[in-house]
């Protein structure tokens, strides 16, 4: 977030928002115990789609710079990758080549 120019107060607020969280499963009226959650963002919060978009923002540019003709489209938590080609047989070739050599993790 700092690399995107987000002010440090908002970065600290975000860190607080996504830390020290717990979940409890309720199934057929039976409640389970609390479990700590240390990944992801809370579902149902109005700020979660914004945080998801910020999280993915670096990925879009990274891929678009490395794969000729590929563009990312996103809306809330949906992401699509597009490309254009004059022939169907060649449209996915740059994407496939990049994906096989893409860094993992």
ZADOPA-908600 format. One record per residue: residue number from 1; x, y, z negated of N, C-alpha, C, O in turn. Coordinates in steps of 0.02 Angstrom, whole numbers. Layout:
BEGIN
@n->NUM | n_u->X | n_v->Y | n_w->Z | ca_u->X | ca_v->Y | ca_w->Z | c_u->X | c_v->Y | c_w->Z | o_u->X | o_v->Y | o_w->Z .
...
//
This chain:
BEGIN
@n->1 | n_u->41 | n_v->-59 | n_w->0 | ca_u->0 | ca_v->0 | ca_w->0 | c_u->43 | c_v->63 | c_w->0 | o_u->27 | o_v->113 | o_w->31 .
@n->2 | n_u->99 | n_v->58 | n_w->-35 | ca_u->145 | ca_v->116 | ca_w->-37 | c_u->171 | c_v->130 | c_w->33 | o_u->177 | o_v->188 | o_w->53 .
@n->3 | n_u->185 | n_v->78 | n_w->72 | ca_u->210 | ca_v->87 | ca_w->140 | c_u->159 | c_v->120 | c_w->185 | o_u->176 | o_v->152 | o_w->235 .
@n->4 | n_u->95 | n_v->114 | n_w->167 | ca_u->41 | ca_v->146 | ca_w->205 | c_u->29 | c_v->218 | c_w->182 | o_u->-13 | o_v->253 | o_w->211 .
@n->5 | n_u->66 | n_v->239 | n_w->131 | ca_u->58 | ca_v->308 | ca_w->107 | c_u->4 | c_v->316 | c_w->54 | o_u->-18 | o_v->372 | o_w->40 .
@n->6 | n_u->-18 | n_v->261 | n_w->25 | ca_u->-69 | ca_v->265 | ca_w->-27 | c_u->-36 | c_v->292 | c_w->-91 | o_u->19 | o_v->271 | o_w->-109 .
@n->7 | n_u->-70 | n_v->338 | n_w->-124 | ca_u->-42 | ca_v->369 | ca_w->-185 | c_u->-34 | c_v->318 | c_w->-241 | o_u->-72 | o_v->271 | o_w->-246 .
@n->8 | n_u->17 | n_v->329 | n_w->-281 | ca_u->35 | ca_v->281 | ca_w->-334 | c_u->-21 | c_v->270 | c_w->-384 | o_u->-27 | o_v->214 | o_w->-409 .
@n->9 | n_u->-63 | n_v->320 | n_w->-399 | ca_u->-119 | ca_v->310 | ca_w->-445 | c_u->-167 | c_v->258 | c_w->-417 | o_u->-192 | o_v->216 | o_w->-455 .
@n->10 | n_u->-181 | n_v->262 | n_w->-353 | ca_u->-227 | ca_v->214 | ca_w->-322 | c_u->-196 | c_v->144 | c_w->-319 | o_u->-231 | o_v->94 | o_w->-326 .
@n->11 | n_u->-131 | n_v->141 | n_w->-308 | ca_u->-96 | ca_v->76 | ca_w->-308 | c_u->-101 | c_v->44 | c_w->-377 | o_u->-115 | o_v->-15 | o_w->-383 .
@n->12 | n_u->-89 | n_v->83 | n_w->-429 | ca_u->-94 | ca_v->57 | ca_w->-498 | c_u->-166 | c_v->35 | c_w->-513 | o_u->-177 | o_v->-16 | o_w->-545 .
@n->13 | n_u->-215 | n_v->74 | n_w->-491 | ca_u->-285 | ca_v->55 | ca_w->-502 | c_u->-299 | c_v->-11 | c_w->-468 | o_u->-333 | o_v->-55 | o_w->-497 .
@n->14 | n_u->-275 | n_v->-20 | n_w->-407 | ca_u->-285 | ca_v->-81 | ca_w->-370 | c_u->-253 | c_v->-141 | c_w->-406 | o_u->-283 | o_v->-194 | o_w->-411 .
@n->15 | n_u->-192 | n_v->-131 | n_w->-430 | ca_u->-158 | ca_v->-184 | ca_w->-468 | c_u->-200 | c_v->-205 | c_w->-529 | o_u->-206 | o_v->-264 | o_w->-544 .
@n->16 | n_u->-228 | n_v->-156 | n_w->-563 | ca_u->-271 | ca_v->-171 | ca_w->-620 | c_u->-335 | c_v->-207 | c_w->-599 | o_u->-357 | o_v->-253 | o_w->-633 .
@n->17 | n_u->-364 | n_v->-186 | n_w->-543 | ca_u->-426 | ca_v->-215 | ca_w->-518 | c_u->-419 | c_v->-289 | c_w->-502 | o_u->-466 | o_v->-328 | o_w->-511 .
@n->18 | n_u->-361 | n_v->-310 | n_w->-477 | ca_u->-352 | ca_v->-379 | ca_w->-455 | c_u->-314 | c_v->-422 | c_w->-506 | o_u->-299 | o_v->-480 | o_w->-492 .
@n->19 | n_u->-298 | n_v->-395 | n_w->-565 | ca_u->-261 | ca_v->-434 | ca_w->-614 | c_u->-304 | c_v->-451 | c_w->-674 | o_u->-356 | o_v->-420 | o_w->-686 .
@n->20 | n_u->-281 | n_v->-500 | n_w->-712 | ca_u->-315 | ca_v->-522 | ca_w->-774 | c_u->-389 | c_v->-537 | c_w->-763 | o_u->-431 | o_v->-516 | o_w->-802 .
@n->21 | n_u->-403 | n_v->-574 | n_w->-709 | ca_u->-472 | ca_v->-592 | ca_w->-694 | c_u->-486 | c_v->-665 | c_w->-713 | o_u->-441 | o_v->-707 | o_w->-714 .
@n->22 | n_u->-549 | n_v->-678 | n_w->-729 | ca_u->-571 | ca_v->-746 | ca_w->-746 | c_u->-636 | c_v->-761 | c_w->-709 | o_u->-675 | o_v->-715 | o_w->-694 .
@n->23 | n_u->-647 | n_v->-824 | n_w->-696 | ca_u->-709 | ca_v->-846 | ca_w->-666 | c_u->-739 | c_v->-902 | c_w->-708 | o_u->-704 | o_v->-937 | o_w->-745 .
@n->24 | n_u->-804 | n_v->-910 | n_w->-701 | ca_u->-840 | ca_v->-964 | ca_w->-736 | c_u->-891 | c_v->-992 | c_w->-687 | o_u->-930 | o_v->-955 | o_w->-657 .
@n->25 | n_u->-890 | n_v->-1057 | n_w->-678 | ca_u->-937 | ca_v->-1091 | ca_w->-633 | c_u->-1000 | c_v->-1109 | c_w->-671 | o_u->-997 | o_v->-1138 | o_w->-726 .
@n->26 | n_u->-1057 | n_v->-1093 | n_w->-641 | ca_u->-1122 | ca_v->-1113 | ca_w->-669 | c_u->-1156 | c_v->-1156 | c_w->-617 | o_u->-1168 | o_v->-1134 | o_w->-560 .
@n->27 | n_u->-1172 | n_v->-1218 | n_w->-635 | ca_u->-1203 | ca_v->-1266 | ca_w->-589 | c_u->-1263 | c_v->-1298 | c_w->-623 | o_u->-1256 | o_v->-1331 | o_w->-674 .
@n->28 | n_u->-1321 | n_v->-1289 | n_w->-593 | ca_u->-1383 | ca_v->-1315 | ca_w->-622 | c_u->-1392 | c_v->-1294 | c_w->-695 | o_u->-1414 | o_v->-1334 | o_w->-737 .
@n->29 | n_u->-1375 | n_v->-1232 | n_w->-709 | ca_u->-1385 | ca_v->-1206 | ca_w->-776 | c_u->-1330 | c_v->-1224 | c_w->-825 | o_u->-1330 | o_v->-1198 | o_w->-881 .
@n->30 | n_u->-1284 | n_v->-1265 | n_w->-806 | ca_u->-1229 | ca_v->-1285 | ca_w->-851 | c_u->-1168 | c_v->-1240 | c_w->-836 | o_u->-1146 | o_v->-1235 | o_w->-779 .
@n->31 | n_u->-1143 | n_v->-1209 | n_w->-888 | ca_u->-1085 | ca_v->-1164 | ca_w->-881 | c_u->-1021 | c_v->-1201 | c_w->-897 | o_u->-1015 | o_v->-1236 | o_w->-946 .
@n->32 | n_u->-972 | n_v->-1191 | n_w->-853 | ca_u->-905 | ca_v->-1217 | ca_w->-866 | c_u->-865 | c_v->-1166 | c_w->-906 | o_u->-890 | o_v->-1113 | o_w->-924 .
@n->33 | n_u->-804 | n_v->-1183 | n_w->-918 | ca_u->-760 | ca_v->-1137 | ca_w->-955 | c_u->-731 | c_v->-1084 | c_w->-910 | o_u->-735 | o_v->-1088 | o_w->-848 .
@n->34 | n_u->-700 | n_v->-1034 | n_w->-941 | ca_u->-667 | ca_v->-981 | ca_w->-903 | c_u->-602 | c_v->-1007 | c_w->-873 | o_u->-567 | o_v->-1047 | o_w->-905 .
@n->35 | n_u->-586 | n_v->-985 | n_w->-812 | ca_u->-524 | ca_v->-1003 | ca_w->-778 | c_u->-493 | c_v->-939 | c_w->-751 | o_u->-527 | o_v->-898 | o_w->-721 .
@n->36 | n_u->-428 | n_v->-932 | n_w->-763 | ca_u->-393 | ca_v->-873 | ca_w->-738 | c_u->-387 | c_v->-877 | c_w->-662 | o_u->-378 | o_v->-930 | o_w->-633 .
@n->37 | n_u->-393 | n_v->-818 | n_w->-630 | ca_u->-386 | ca_v->-813 | ca_w->-558 | c_u->-327 | c_v->-766 | c_w->-545 | o_u->-327 | o_v->-709 | o_w->-568 .
@n->38 | n_u->-278 | n_v->-790 | n_w->-507 | ca_u->-220 | ca_v->-747 | ca_w->-493 | c_u->-209 | c_v->-734 | c_w->-419 | o_u->-156 | o_v->-709 | o_w->-399 .
@n->39 | n_u->-259 | n_v->-751 | n_w->-378 | ca_u->-254 | ca_v->-737 | ca_w->-306 | c_u->-320 | c_v->-709 | c_w->-282 | o_u->-372 | o_v->-714 | o_w->-315 .
@n->40 | n_u->-318 | n_v->-678 | n_w->-223 | ca_u->-378 | ca_v->-653 | ca_w->-192 | c_u->-404 | c_v->-589 | c_w->-222 | o_u->-373 | o_v->-559 | o_w->-266 .
@n->41 | n_u->-461 | n_v->-569 | n_w->-196 | ca_u->-494 | ca_v->-508 | ca_w->-220 | c_u->-566 | c_v->-527 | c_w->-240 | o_u->-594 | o_v->-573 | o_w->-211 .
@n->42 | n_u->-595 | n_v->-491 | n_w->-288 | ca_u->-662 | ca_v->-509 | ca_w->-311 | c_u->-714 | c_v->-503 | c_w->-255 | o_u->-717 | o_v->-452 | o_w->-220 .
@n->43 | n_u->-754 | n_v->-554 | n_w->-247 | ca_u->-808 | ca_v->-552 | ca_w->-197 | c_u->-866 | c_v->-512 | c_w->-225 | o_u->-880 | o_v->-513 | o_w->-285 .
@n->44 | n_u->-900 | n_v->-476 | n_w->-182 | ca_u->-958 | ca_v->-438 | ca_w->-202 | c_u->-945 | c_v->-367 | c_w->-223 | o_u->-992 | o_v->-328 | o_w->-231 .
@n->45 | n_u->-883 | n_v->-350 | n_w->-233 | ca_u->-866 | ca_v->-281 | ca_w->-252 | c_u->-865 | c_v->-238 | c_w->-189 | o_u->-841 | o_v->-260 | o_w->-137 .
@n->46 | n_u->-890 | n_v->-177 | n_w->-193 | ca_u->-888 | ca_v->-133 | ca_w->-134 | c_u->-818 | c_v->-116 | c_w->-111 | o_u->-808 | o_v->-99 | o_w->-52 .
@n->47 | n_u->-769 | n_v->-121 | n_w->-155 | ca_u->-700 | ca_v->-104 | ca_w->-136 | c_u->-664 | c_v->-163 | c_w->-103 | o_u->-612 | o_v->-153 | o_w->-71 .
@n->48 | n_u->-689 | n_v->-224 | n_w->-111 | ca_u->-654 | ca_v->-283 | ca_w->-85 | c_u->-644 | c_v->-282 | c_w->-9 | o_u->-589 | o_v->-300 | o_w->12 .
@n->49 | n_u->-693 | n_v->-264 | n_w->32 | ca_u->-680 | ca_v->-261 | ca_w->104 | c_u->-625 | c_v->-211 | c_w->123 | o_u->-587 | o_v->-223 | o_w->170 .
@n->50 | n_u->-621 | n_v->-157 | n_w->85 | ca_u->-568 | ca_v->-107 | ca_w->99 | c_u->-500 | c_v->-137 | c_w->82 | o_u->-452 | o_v->-129 | o_w->121 .
@n->51 | n_u->-495 | n_v->-170 | n_w->25 | ca_u->-432 | ca_v->-200 | ca_w->5 | c_u->-411 | c_v->-255 | c_w->53 | o_u->-352 | o_v->-263 | o_w->68 .
@n->52 | n_u->-459 | n_v->-293 | n_w->78 | ca_u->-444 | ca_v->-346 | ca_w->126 | c_u->-416 | c_v->-316 | c_w->190 | o_u->-368 | o_v->-342 | o_w->219 .
@n->53 | n_u->-445 | n_v->-262 | n_w->212 | ca_u->-421 | ca_v->-228 | ca_w->273 | c_u->-351 | c_v->-201 | c_w->263 | o_u->-309 | o_v->-206 | o_w->307 .
@n->54 | n_u->-338 | n_v->-171 | n_w->205 | ca_u->-271 | ca_v->-146 | ca_w->190 | c_u->-221 | c_v->-203 | c_w->189 | o_u->-166 | o_v->-197 | o_w->216 .
@n->55 | n_u->-241 | n_v->-259 | n_w->159 | ca_u->-198 | ca_v->-318 | ca_w->155 | c_u->-179 | c_v->-343 | c_w->225 | o_u->-121 | o_v->-361 | o_w->237 .
@n->56 | n_u->-227 | n_v->-344 | n_w->271 | ca_u->-214 | ca_v->-370 | ca_w->338 | c_u->-183 | c_v->-319 | c_w->385 | o_u->-159 | o_v->-337 | o_w->439 .
@n->57 | n_u->-183 | n_v->-256 | n_w->367 | ca_u->-161 | ca_v->-204 | ca_w->413 | c_u->-91 | c_v->-216 | c_w->440 | o_u->-78 | o_v->-203 | o_w->498 .
@n->58 | n_u->-46 | n_v->-240 | n_w->400 | ca_u->22 | ca_v->-254 | ca_w->423 | c_u->25 | c_v->-312 | c_w->471 | o_u->67 | o_v->-313 | o_w->516 .
@n->59 | n_u->-19 | n_v->-361 | n_w->462 | ca_u->-19 | ca_v->-419 | ca_w->506 | c_u->-38 | c_v->-400 | c_w->577 | o_u->-8 | o_v->-425 | o_w->625 .
@n->60 | n_u->-86 | n_v->-356 | n_w->585 | ca_u->-109 | ca_v->-338 | ca_w->652 | c_u->-52 | c_v->-308 | c_w->694 | o_u->-38 | o_v->-331 | o_w->749 .
@n->61 | n_u->-19 | n_v->-258 | n_w->666 | ca_u->37 | ca_v->-228 | ca_w->702 | c_u->94 | c_v->-276 | c_w->715 | o_u->124 | o_v->-275 | o_w->769 .
@n->62 | n_u->108 | n_v->-319 | n_w->666 | ca_u->162 | ca_v->-368 | ca_w->672 | c_u->150 | c_v->-413 | c_w->733 | o_u->195 | o_v->-424 | o_w->773 .
@n->63 | n_u->90 | n_v->-440 | n_w->738 | ca_u->75 | ca_v->-486 | ca_w->793 | c_u->70 | c_v->-449 | c_w->859 | o_u->97 | o_v->-471 | o_w->910 .
@n->64 | n_u->37 | n_v->-392 | n_w->860 | ca_u->28 | ca_v->-354 | ca_w->922 | c_u->95 | c_v->-331 | c_w->951 | o_u->101 | o_v->-326 | o_w->1012 .
@n->65 | n_u->144 | n_v->-317 | n_w->909 | ca_u->210 | ca_v->-297 | ca_w->933 | c_u->248 | c_v->-355 | c_w->963 | o_u->292 | o_v->-345 | o_w->1005 .
@n->66 | n_u->233 | n_v->-416 | n_w->943 | ca_u->272 | ca_v->-474 | ca_w->963 | c_u->239 | c_v->-517 | c_w->1016 | o_u->272 | o_v->-558 | o_w->1048 .
@n->67 | n_u->174 | n_v->-509 | n_w->1027 | ca_u->138 | ca_v->-550 | ca_w->1076 | c_u->107 | c_v->-503 | c_w->1128 | o_u->59 | o_v->-468 | o_w->1114 .
@n->68 | n_u->136 | n_v->-504 | n_w->1187 | ca_u->114 | ca_v->-461 | ca_w->1241 | c_u->40 | c_v->-470 | c_w->1257 | o_u->17 | o_v->-525 | o_w->1270 .
@n->69 | n_u->2 | n_v->-416 | n_w->1254 | ca_u->-68 | ca_v->-417 | ca_w->1274 | c_u->-117 | c_v->-438 | c_w->1221 | o_u->-177 | o_v->-438 | o_w->1235 .
@n->70 | n_u->-94 | n_v->-457 | n_w->1162 | ca_u->-140 | ca_v->-479 | ca_w->1110 | c_u->-160 | c_v->-419 | c_w->1067 | o_u->-117 | o_v->-379 | o_w->1048 .
@n->71 | n_u->-224 | n_v->-415 | n_w->1052 | ca_u->-250 | ca_v->-361 | ca_w->1010 | c_u->-293 | c_v->-392 | c_w->955 | o_u->-326 | o_v->-443 | o_w->965 .
@n->72 | n_u->-292 | n_v->-360 | n_w->897 | ca_u->-333 | ca_v->-383 | ca_w->841 | c_u->-395 | c_v->-340 | c_w->835 | o_u->-393 | o_v->-279 | o_w->846 .
@n->73 | n_u->-450 | n_v->-371 | n_w->818 | ca_u->-512 | ca_v->-337 | ca_w->803 | c_u->-535 | c_v->-362 | c_w->735 | o_u->-529 | o_v->-421 | o_w->720 .
@n->74 | n_u->-559 | n_v->-317 | n_w->693 | ca_u->-584 | ca_v->-339 | ca_w->628 | c_u->-644 | c_v->-297 | c_w->608 | o_u->-651 | o_v->-239 | o_w->626 .
@n->75 | n_u->-687 | n_v->-329 | n_w->570 | ca_u->-744 | ca_v->-296 | ca_w->540 | c_u->-755 | c_v->-330 | c_w->472 | o_u->-769 | o_v->-390 | o_w->469 .
@n->76 | n_u->-749 | n_v->-292 | n_w->420 | ca_u->-755 | ca_v->-316 | ca_w->351 | c_u->-706 | c_v->-374 | c_w->342 | o_u->-645 | o_v->-363 | o_w->339 .
@n->77 | n_u->-730 | n_v->-437 | n_w->337 | ca_u->-684 | ca_v->-493 | ca_w->326 | c_u->-681 | c_v->-540 | c_w->386 | o_u->-659 | o_v->-597 | o_w->379 .
@n->78 | n_u->-702 | n_v->-517 | n_w->444 | ca_u->-697 | ca_v->-556 | ca_w->505 | c_u->-640 | c_v->-528 | c_w->548 | o_u->-633 | o_v->-468 | o_w->555 .
@n->79 | n_u->-600 | n_v->-573 | n_w->576 | ca_u->-544 | ca_v->-554 | ca_w->617 | c_u->-547 | c_v->-594 | c_w->682 | o_u->-562 | o_v->-653 | o_w->682 .
@n->80 | n_u->-533 | n_v->-560 | n_w->737 | ca_u->-530 | ca_v->-594 | ca_w->802 | c_u->-468 | c_v->-569 | c_w->839 | o_u->-448 | o_v->-511 | o_w->832 .
@n->81 | n_u->-438 | n_v->-613 | n_w->878 | ca_u->-380 | ca_v->-595 | ca_w->919 | c_u->-403 | c_v->-600 | c_w->991 | o_u->-435 | o_v->-649 | o_w->1011 .
@n->82 | n_u->-386 | n_v->-550 | n_w->1032 | ca_u->-406 | ca_v->-549 | ca_w->1102 | c_u->-345 | c_v->-542 | c_w->1146 | o_u->-293 | o_v->-517 | o_w->1126 .
@n->83 | n_u->-353 | n_v->-566 | n_w->1208 | ca_u->-302 | ca_v->-556 | ca_w->1258 | c_u->-337 | c_v->-555 | c_w->1326 | o_u->-393 | o_v->-578 | o_w->1333 .
@n->84 | n_u->-304 | n_v->-527 | n_w->1375 | ca_u->-331 | ca_v->-525 | ca_w->1443 | c_u->-282 | c_v->-559 | c_w->1490 | o_u->-222 | o_v->-560 | o_w->1479 .
@n->85 | n_u->-311 | n_v->-587 | n_w->1543 | ca_u->-269 | ca_v->-619 | ca_w->1594 | c_u->-306 | c_v->-618 | c_w->1661 | o_u->-367 | o_v->-617 | o_w->1663 .
@n->86 | n_u->-268 | n_v->-619 | n_w->1713 | ca_u->-299 | ca_v->-622 | ca_w->1780 | c_u->-322 | c_v->-693 | c_w->1796 | o_u->-369 | o_v->-703 | o_w->1834 .
@n->87 | n_u->-288 | n_v->-742 | n_w->1766 | ca_u->-307 | ca_v->-812 | ca_w->1775 | c_u->-319 | c_v->-844 | c_w->1707 | o_u->-285 | o_v->-827 | o_w->1659 .
@n->88 | n_u->-366 | n_v->-889 | n_w->1703 | ca_u->-380 | ca_v->-922 | ca_w->1640 | c_u->-321 | c_v->-964 | c_w->1615 | o_u->-310 | o_v->-968 | o_w->1554 .
@n->89 | n_u->-284 | n_v->-993 | n_w->1660 | ca_u->-231 | ca_v->-1039 | ca_w->1639 | c_u->-174 | c_v->-1005 | c_w->1602 | o_u->-140 | o_v->-1038 | o_w->1563 .
@n->90 | n_u->-164 | n_v->-942 | n_w->1612 | ca_u->-107 | ca_v->-908 | ca_w->1580 | c_u->-125 | c_v->-865 | c_w->1522 | o_u->-79 | o_v->-837 | o_w->1490 .
@n->91 | n_u->-188 | n_v->-856 | n_w->1505 | ca_u->-208 | ca_v->-807 | ca_w->1455 | c_u->-184 | c_v->-823 | c_w->1385 | o_u->-170 | o_v->-776 | o_w->1347 .
@n->92 | n_u->-178 | n_v->-886 | n_w->1367 | ca_u->-159 | ca_v->-903 | ca_w->1299 | c_u->-84 | c_v->-919 | c_w->1293 | o_u->-60 | o_v->-929 | o_w->1237 .
@n->93 | n_u->-48 | n_v->-922 | n_w->1347 | ca_u->22 | ca_v->-942 | ca_w->1345 | c_u->65 | c_v->-899 | c_w->1299 | o_u->102 | o_v->-927 | o_w->1258 .
@n->94 | n_u->62 | n_v->-832 | n_w->1302 | ca_u->104 | ca_v->-792 | ca_w->1256 | c_u->85 | c_v->-804 | c_w->1183 | o_u->129 | o_v->-807 | o_w->1140 .
@n->95 | n_u->22 | n_v->-811 | n_w->1169 | ca_u->-2 | ca_v->-822 | ca_w->1101 | c_u->23 | c_v->-889 | c_w->1075 | o_u->48 | o_v->-894 | o_w->1019 .
@n->96 | n_u->16 | n_v->-941 | n_w->1116 | ca_u->38 | ca_v->-1008 | ca_w->1095 | c_u->114 | c_v->-1009 | c_w->1082 | o_u->136 | o_v->-1040 | o_w->1034 .
@n->97 | n_u->152 | n_v->-977 | n_w->1125 | ca_u->224 | ca_v->-976 | ca_w->1116 | c_u->243 | c_v->-941 | c_w->1052 | o_u->286 | o_v->-964 | o_w->1015 .
@n->98 | n_u->210 | n_v->-884 | n_w->1037 | ca_u->226 | ca_v->-849 | ca_w->976 | c_u->205 | c_v->-889 | c_w->915 | o_u->243 | o_v->-895 | o_w->867 .
@n->99 | n_u->145 | n_v->-918 | n_w->917 | ca_u->118 | ca_v->-953 | ca_w->859 | c_u->163 | c_v->-1012 | c_w->839 | o_u->172 | o_v->-1024 | o_w->779 .
@n->100 | n_u->191 | n_v->-1047 | n_w->888 | ca_u->234 | ca_v->-1104 | ca_w->871 | c_u->297 | c_v->-1083 | c_w->835 | o_u->323 | o_v->-1120 | o_w->794 .
@n->101 | n_u->321 | n_v->-1022 | n_w->848 | ca_u->381 | ca_v->-998 | ca_w->816 | c_u->368 | c_v->-948 | c_w->761 | o_u->416 | o_v->-919 | o_w->734 .
@n->102 | n_u->306 | n_v->-937 | n_w->743 | ca_u->288 | ca_v->-887 | ca_w->693 | c_u->314 | c_v->-906 | c_w->624 | o_u->316 | o_v->-965 | o_w->607 .
@n->103 | n_u->333 | n_v->-856 | n_w->585 | ca_u->355 | ca_v->-870 | ca_w->517 | c_u->297 | c_v->-896 | c_w->476 | o_u->241 | o_v->-872 | o_w->483 .
@n->104 | n_u->309 | n_v->-943 | n_w->432 | ca_u->255 | ca_v->-969 | ca_w->389 | c_u->266 | c_v->-945 | c_w->318 | o_u->322 | o_v->-928 | o_w->297 .
@n->105 | n_u->210 | n_v->-943 | n_w->281 | ca_u->213 | ca_v->-924 | ca_w->211 | c_u->223 | c_v->-855 | c_w->203 | o_u->228 | o_v->-830 | o_w->147 .
//
